[in-house]
Amino acid sequence: MCQDPIPTPVADRLSTAARRLRAARRTALDRVAVEETEWEYAGRTWSWPAGEARTYFHELAPGERTVLEDVVAALEALDETSEADASRAESGVEVVGVGTGRVAVGIPGSVAGDPLVAKLARYGPSAEMGDGRPQNRRERRIWSAVGLHPFLPVLGGDDDGDWIVMPRADVPPDESIREAAMEGVRAALSPHRDRFHFDELKPENVGAYRDRFWIVDYGRPSGEPLFVEPPDAGESNESADAGRSAGTGGSDAGENPQDRSHEN
């Protein structure tokens, strides 16, 4: 599928919402006087204030809820003022999912009749502990490098990773066909396994779109244990080195997975 531009009014509102979303979460975290917690896992030190039990790690902060209510209202207003198009899919402007690093929002318009969803980046102290921008940038790079099933297409996005837009898939697969869907996605990943390996492919990251099942979330940061080389990579790293030199390998240049920067 070719990439179609996202209308400027929609893009502007998504960028504004993403910036406000990150500021709201950071403010909420700063207001809670809890010492930062560190824990050891897989031979590395991880950190997050009060660990994963910390308020707003998985849930929305009150300020984030306000931002999302505002952007939904703004997008609905845009949708109402746009020209009617009988072939356009239902916009479904709404919050459709909340993750540690990103919030998925249905947006107005469609591509080839398919409804759209935007992933807005949330604030986090590191790429692995809640910063959604590296996830968005990674998905754009992988889609640009591969551009094939089973990676759900990236149709557009902000260069800084504030947001990306994808088709809206039906997630997760129905339980009656879930195992078959997962096996199908694993098989479709096989030709790319010299460059990409997902150690936690799960139903929540797989969705139905155009009568096929796709990985809808492939923006996890590089580095063990979240993103690793294939189990049969052996002692040779030639494939990984080739991928990195082409800009498509297992490492994200300029993104340190242990970076704990508090850049907003």
C-alpha positions in Angstrom: 0.0 0.0 0.0 1.4 3.4 -1.0 1.7 6.0 1.7 -1.0 8.7 1.6 -0.5 12.1 3.3 -2.4 12.9 6.4 -4.4 16.1 6.0 -2.5 19.1 7.5 -5.3 20.1 9.9 -5.4 16.5 11.3 -1.6 16.4 11.5 -1.4 19.7 13.3 -3.9 18.5 15.9 -2.1 15.2 16.4 1.2 17.0 16.9 -0.3 19.4 19.5 -2.0 16.6 21.3 1.1 14.5 21.5 3.1 17.4 23.0 0.4 18.1 25.5 0.1 14.4 26.3 3.8 14.1 27.2 3.8 17.3 29.2 0.7 16.1 31.2 2.2 12.8 32.1 5.5 14.3 33.1 3.8 16.8 35.3 1.7 14.1 36.9 4.8 12.0 37.7 6.7 15.0 39.1 3.9 15.8 41.5 3.9 12.3 43.1 6.7 12.2 45.7 7.9 8.6 45.3 11.5 7.5 45.2 12.7 6.1 42.0 12.9 2.3 42.1 15.5 0.1 40.4 15.4 -3.6 39.8 17.6 -6.2 38.2 16.3 -8.3 35.2 18.1 -10.2 32.5 21.5 -9.0 33.7 20.5 -5.3 33.5 19.3 -2.6 35.8 15.9 -1.1 35.1 14.3 1.9 36.6 11.0 3.6 37.0 9.6 5.7 39.9 8.1 3.0 42.2 8.5 0.4 39.5 5.7 -0.9 37.3 3.2 -0.5 40.2 3.7 3.3 39.9 0.5 5.2 39.1 0.3 6.2 35.4 2.8 3.5 34.2 -0.1 1.6 32.5 -2.9 4.0 33.2 -3.7 7.5 32.0 -2.8 10.5 34.2 -5.7 12.9 34.8 -4.0 15.5 32.6 -3.6 13.0 29.8 -7.3 12.2 30.0 -8.1 15.9 29.5 -5.7 16.1 26.5 -7.4 13.1 24.9 -10.8 14.5 25.4 -9.7 17.8 23.8 -8.2 16.1 20.7 -11.2 13.8 20.2 -13.4 16.9 20.3 -11.1 18.8 17.9 -11.0 15.9 15.4 -14.7 15.4 15.6 -15.2 19.1 14.8 -12.9 18.7 11.8 -14.8 15.7 10.6 -18.1 17.5 10.8 -16.8 20.4 8.7 -15.2 18.2 6.0 -16.9 17.5 2.8 -19.2 14.5 2.8 -17.9 11.5 1.0 -20.1 8.5 0.7 -17.1 6.2 0.0 -15.3 7.3 3.2 -15.3 4.8 6.1 -16.8 5.7 9.5 -14.2 7.9 11.2 -14.8 6.5 14.7 -13.0 9.4 16.5 -12.2 7.8 19.9 -9.5 6.5 22.1 -9.1 2.8 21.2 -6.1 1.7 23.2 -3.7 2.8 25.9 -0.2 1.4 26.2 2.8 2.1 28.4 4.3 4.3 25.7 1.5 5.3 23.3 -2.2 6.0 23.1 -4.1 4.9 20.0 -6.8 7.2 18.8 -9.2 6.7 15.9 -9.1 9.7 13.6 -11.2 11.2 10.8 -10.9 10.0 7.2 -9.7 6.8 5.6 -7.2 5.4 3.1 -8.8 3.3 0.3 -11.9 3.0 2.5 -10.0 1.8 5.5 -10.5 3.7 8.8 -7.4 5.1 10.5 -5.8 5.1 13.9 -3.0 7.4 15.2 -0.5 6.4 17.9 0.3 9.4 20.1 3.6 9.2 22.0 3.4 9.4 25.8 6.2 10.6 28.0 8.6 8.2 29.7 12.1 8.5 31.2 13.6 6.1 28.7 12.8 4.2 25.5 12.1 1.1 27.5 10.2 2.7 30.3 7.4 4.6 28.5 8.8 7.0 25.9 6.6 6.4 22.8 8.6 8.4 20.3 11.3 5.8 19.7 8.6 3.3 19.2 6.9 5.4 16.5 10.2 6.1 14.8 11.1 2.5 14.8 7.8 1.4 13.2 8.3 3.9 10.5 11.8 2.6 9.8 10.8 -1.0 9.8 7.8 -0.4 7.5 10.0 1.7 5.2 12.6 -1.1 5.1 10.2 -4.0 4.6 6.8 -2.6 3.4 5.3 -6.1 3.5 2.9 -8.3 5.4 2.9 -9.0 8.4 3.9 -5.4 9.4 0.8 -3.2 9.6 1.4 -0.3 7.2 2.6 3.0 8.5 0.8 5.6 6.4 2.4 8.8 7.8 3.8 10.4 10.9 5.7 13.1 12.6 9.4 13.1 12.0 10.1 13.4 15.7 7.9 10.4 16.5 5.2 12.4 18.2 2.6 10.3 16.2 2.2 7.9 13.4 -0.9 6.8 11.5 -1.9 3.2 10.6 -5.0 1.4 9.3 -7.3 0.5 12.1 -7.1 -3.3 12.7 -9.4 -5.5 14.7 -7.3 -6.4 17.8 -6.8 -9.1 19.2 -7.9 -12.0 17.0 -11.1 -13.8 18.1 -10.2 -16.6 20.5 -11.6 -19.3 18.3 -9.0 -18.5 15.6 -6.3 -16.9 17.8 -3.8 -19.7 17.6 -4.1 -20.0 13.8 -3.7 -16.2 13.5 -0.5 -16.3 15.6 0.9 -19.1 13.6 0.2 -17.3 10.4 2.0 -14.2 11.6 5.0 -16.2 12.8 5.2 -17.8 9.3 5.0 -14.5 7.6 7.8 -13.1 9.8 10.1 -16.0 8.9 11.6 -14.4 5.7 12.6 -11.4 7.8 14.1 -13.2 10.7 17.7 -12.4 9.8 16.9 -8.8 10.6 14.0 -8.8 13.0 13.1 -11.1 15.9 10.2 -10.6 18.3 10.5 -12.5 21.5 7.1 -11.7 22.8 4.7 -11.9 19.9 1.3 -12.0 21.6 -2.4 -11.6 20.7 -2.6 -8.0 21.9 -0.1 -7.1 19.2 -1.8 -8.9 16.4 -4.8 -7.6 14.5 -7.1 -8.4 11.5 -6.9 -6.1 8.5 -8.0 -6.7 4.9 -8.7 -10.4 5.6 -5.2 -11.0 7.0 -3.5 -10.9 10.4 -0.7 -8.4 11.0 1.7 -7.2 13.7 0.1 -4.0 14.9 2.8 -3.1 17.4 6.4 -3.6 16.3 8.0 -0.5 17.8 9.6 -2.0 20.8 13.2 -0.7 21.4 16.3 -2.7 20.6 18.4 -4.6 23.1 17.7 -7.6 25.3 15.3 -8.8 26.4 12.8 -6.9 24.3 14.5 -7.1 20.9 17.2 -9.7 20.2 18.9 -11.5 17.4 17.3 -14.7 16.0 18.0 -17.8 18.2 19.9 -19.4 15.3 22.1 -16.4 14.5 25.1 -18.5 15.7 28.5 -17.0 16.3 28.4 -14.9 13.1 27.0 -11.4 13.3 27.3 -10.8 9.5 23.5 -10.6 9.0 23.0 -8.2 11.8 25.9 -6.0 10.7 24.6 -6.0 7.1 21.2 -4.9 8.4 22.6 -2.2 10.5 24.6 -0.8 7.6 21.5 -0.7 5.6 19.6 1.1 8.4 17.2 -1.8 9.0 19.0 -4.1 11.5 18.6 -4.9 15.1 20.0 -1.6 16.4 18.4 1.8 16.5 21.1 4.4 15.8 21.2 7.2 18.3 18.7 5.5 20.6 20.2 4.1 23.8 17.8 1.7 25.4 19.2 2.6 28.8 18.9 6.3 28.3 17.1 7.9 31.2 16.9 11.3 29.8 14.0 13.5 31.1 13.7 15.4 27.8 10.1 16.3 27.3 
